[in-house]
Amino acid sequence: EMYLNEPVFVGSIKDLPEFDEIFLKCNADLKSITGDIFTKQDIQELKQNLKSKDDQFFFAGNIATLDTEVYCSSLKSLDYEARNIFVDGKWIDSSFYRQNKRRQRERINESEHKEIIDFAQECIDIYNPFPVTVIDVGMSWEGLKCIEYNTFNGSGWYECDYEKIVQSVSDWVIENA
C-alpha cells in the first residue's frame, strides 16, 4: 500500500518488450540508465544503439549493454516527487525534483512539508536497505507513496544541503569505522 511502482517488466534490455510508454530505470547501483519515461521509439533506439556499438552504449554519462537489467512500471500521475536522504535511519534532508509534471528542484522546508519527511521516515522504519539510503516519495491521487529506494552513490542530491549530507555521512563513517 505504501509503494507506487509494481513492476511490469524486470529483465535485460535485449528482452525488453516495446511498450507504447513506460517508466524505465536501471535495476542496479550504478544507474547506467536513469529512471525516465520511455516511448516505443525510445526503446527501439536504445536497442539499436546498443546493437551498433559493440553491444555497449554511452547512455547519459554511463555505459549500458544489452544485458543491463532494467525495471519497468506503468506511468503514474504525481503532483510532486521528493528525494529524501537518510543516514543510519535518521532523516538528513529533502528536495523536490519534480512538481506538476515538470522538473523543478527546490529544497524542502522541514516545517512546511513535515508530512513528506514523516512518510519517508515511516518507509525507512519498515525497510532500510543501506546505512545511507536515498528514498524518493511522491504524491499520487491515493496519497503519499514510496517511489523507490536508491543507494547513496548512485543518487543526485538536487537542492538538498550538500554540506549537511557530507557531514552526516562523514560522522557516520567515523563512528562505524
Residue, then its C-alpha position, 0 to 999 in steps of 0.5 A: e500500500m505504501y509503494l507506487n511502482e509494481p513492476v511490469f517488466v524486470g529483465s535485460i534490455k535485449d528482452l525488453p518488450e516495446f511498450d507504447e510508454i513506460f517508466l524505465k530505470c536501471n535495476a542496479d547501483l550504478k544507474s547506467i540508465t536513469g529512471d525516465i519515461f520511455t516511448k516505443q521509439d525510445i526503446q527501439e533506439l536504445k536497442q539499436n544503439l546498443k546493437s551498433k556499438d559493440d553491444q555497449f552504449f554511452f547512455a547519459g554519462n554511463i555505459a549500458t549493454l544489452d544485458t543491463e537489467v532494467y525495471c519497468s512500471s506503468l506511468k503514474s500521475l504525481d503532483y510532486e516527487a521528493r528525494n529524501i536522504f537518510v543516514d543510519g535511519k535518521w532523516i538528513d534532508s529533502s528536495f523536490y525534483r519534480q512538481n506538476k509534471r515538470r522538473q523543478r528542484e527546490r529544497i524542502n522546508e522541514s516545517e512546511h512539508k513535515e508530512i513528506i519527511d514523516f512518510a519517508q521516515e515511516c518507509i525507512d522504519i519498515y525497510n532500510p536497505f543501506p546505512v545511507t539510503v536515498i528514498d524518493v516519495g511522491m504524491s499520487w491521487e491515493g496519497l503519499k507513496c514510496i517511489e523507490y529506494n536508491t543507494f547513496n552513490g548512485s543518487g543526485w542530491y538536487e537542492c538538498d544541503y550538500e554540506k549537511i549530507v557530507q557531514s552526516v555521512s562523514d560522522w557516520v563513517i567515523e563512528n562505524a569505522 
